[in-house]
Amino acid sequence: MWQTLRRDAAPSALLAAVLALLVGFSGPFLIIVHAAQSAGLSQGQLASWVWAVSIGSGAAGLWLSLRWKTPVIAAWSTPGAALLLAALPGVPYPEAVGAFLAAAAIVTLVGVSGLFDRLMALFPPALAAALLAGILFHFVGEVVAEATGHLGLVLAMAALFFIGRRWFPRWALLAAIAAGAALSAGELHAPAAASLHAVAAPLFTWPAWSWSAFVNLALPLALLALTSQFLPGMAVLRAFGYEVPARSPVTALGLASMLTAPFGGHGVTLAAIIAAICTGPEAHPDRSRRYVAGVFCGLIYIVMGVMGGALAALALALPKPLLVTAAGLALFGTLASSLGAALADAEHRESALLTFVVAASGVSFAGLGAPLWAMLAGGLLCRLLSPVKPAPEKAVEAPAR
């Protein structure tokens, strides 16, 4: 195996892996940091969270890439992290860990049973996109709110981000973050030197059961993972001609999520956007050798997981306005594409719009959060407005003469 791997390795595959993880870490990592700060987690808990999702993504992606000779790129659930921005504050941490474990168990069950394709048909993609857009809307809007107190910083970061989207899209967010860090240099909190050299120490938390956390965290996390990560992730693989059965990555990544949940991991899923970097010809002209990019991604993920303590310390040194603006800009493209997908399907447009409005409202009623109410409202309206298909008519036999 190692001889084959050495033969198939190429600098282009390594470059694709590095680029994919730079894009993947620049925005989603800051979303996790923002969620951890909002929930009042300690630096140690944040470092363990980074360790869990990085090690889980790396180990599972590495195994799947070698198993199927396919560039299977794993990633933590970015929509799930965005959900936690609103849903995690106020939830006791052991109950949140229990919800992470329950969500992972649901995903694993869907994978083992082979129900993935059938379950996706029950919740139309337009409604899933609307749910994601509604969750993201508030956090992108926070950028505008932040501008009232830090106008120069927000305008500079946003201007560079949108200029970058035109001329250097892959580096736009990194450029905006670098500009924001330069403008906020006086507000940076220097991390302790020891923490920069610290290897991440995973912190085990015994999961606690809570019906409220299950409904408001576990169910939306599982749904977002399946619809917003696994579904487009499988579509990317198949678009480049890789016929990996959905059961394998869904099951493997669900199990990886279950193993890492007690250490703070909120879910390991298939990557979609960054996967396109490693599955295309940029990774290797020969499609059969692009799996090496997935192997490199897995190895780099593991290294980053080991460095989770240093990454957490550096991220916590960033001032809040910079963090909020960077997270909002990181979610801007996903919000735009989700809104477009939600409203593009004329058949489900009204139910998708209702799903978006309820999710964006942030309403909480009877102990249930907005994402679940959005799923229920949109799903019911979708069923109500769906045309009833007439039963096939039986052939009428001609009377005997």
C-alpha angles and dihedrals in degrees: 000000000000092000090052090048092051091048094050097043117108135175089242090060091051091047091050091051093049092047092047093052093044088056091042096048100040097070110015093048091058090049089058091048091050091049092049092050092048090052094047096242119167124246089253092054091048091049090050090049091053090046092051099049093040097048091042093050093044099047095043095044091047093051095045093048092053093040095054100023085235130121096252106176116196125198140169115266107271093186087050091053089049090052090053091057087073104022103043100062109092095020114113108246096238089053090050089052089050089053091050089053093048092049090050090049090053091051091047091050090051090051097046093046095048090234095130099102094040094049091049089057091058094059109044116228090240091062092046089052091048091051091052092046091051092051092048097044096080094050095048087048089055087072089065091047091050090055091069090071102025104031097155094050095046095045093048094049094044093047093050091044094054094041087051091050086061101043109019107013097171092056100035096102094044090051091050092049091048091051091048092050091051092050092046096045091119092055098047114118109221109230119227112272091234092058092055090061095040120120110223113264109207111226115212115216120190107234119242125204121236126165090210093053091045093053098039099036114016100046096045091043092053093045093048091048093051098041104031101035114018096040097052090035091059089044091056092050093049092045088063093046101261109139100195111161109247092228093069102056094035091053096041094048091044089055091047088052091051092051094049098039095087088058093053102272110148095196144319116222144160115289117233112178098035090040089067089063092057099038097051131081091269088076095051135335089229109072092204091061099048091091086083088071087060090050091051090048091053093050093047090049090055092051090050090049091054088051091051093117093056092043091052092049092050093047093049089054089067116098116247097247090056092047094048093047094047092049092049093049090047089057096043097089092045091050091050094049092044092052090048092050092045095055100034094079106077093194093060100027098112095045090046091051091051090049090051095047094049093045092047092048092069089216118170120195133167090359092302122119130228097262093060093044088049091052091049096044095045094043094050093048090047091055092045094052097039110111114248110241111227116240113252112265118242116239112255112227117225113245115259115256 
